[in-house]
Amino acid sequence: MDIPLIAGTVATVVFAISNLPMLTKALRTRDVSSYSLVSLGMINAANAVYSLYVFTLPVGPIWALHTFYVVSCAIMLVLCVAQRRAATRSEVGHRVPAITVTDALERVTLAPAGDRSPDARAWSGAPRRDPAAR
């Protein structure tokens, strides 16, 4: 083996090992909320373009390192997108339903000014009174 090949192999192993804790934690916890979706998207796009170069080189440590980066970054992107979608779905499911235009139109009565009907008081913010309590 020559020196460049040994150096490439050692660097590949060190880079891969340095990324394993982040990747295993993300896979174990499924929590990637601290990662930027835009950044992960850009990294994956750059990896795709860089692959055009790397895979034209002779097979060697760079192939292993780049393949590791492609796979690990793709996993992180998938986890990040899945977490964002799940968060969006849970937020939508827990929101108080907003009043729709149709509901509002059904509640609004075209009453003259000074009308003290229960519907008019409800929209004016005045307290409601039971009509039977008069």
C-alpha positions, 0 to 999 in steps of 0.5 A: 500500500502506498502512503496516499492510500493509507492516509485516505483509509485512515481519514475515512475511518476517522471521519466516519467514526466522528459522525457515528455518535450524531447519527446513532443518537438521531436514529435512536431518539428520532429527535433532529429538531436542532438541525436545519432543514435547509442545511440538510437539503443543501448538504444532500444536493451538494452530495449528489453533485459531488457524487458525479466527481467521486464516482469517476475516480478509481475505487478507493477510500474516497468512495467509502467515505463519500458513500457514508456521507451520502447515506448518513446525510440522506437519513438525517434529511428523511428524519428531519422531514418526517419530524417536521411533518409529524409536528405540523400534523400534531399542531393542526390536530390540537388547534382550537377550531377557528370560526368559518365565514359560514359560521360567522354569517349564520350568527350575524343578524342584521339588527337595527342599532341598539338591538338587545337580542342574545345574538347582538349581545354575543357579538358586542361582548356584552354579557348574555342574559337568560330571556326567561329571567326578565 
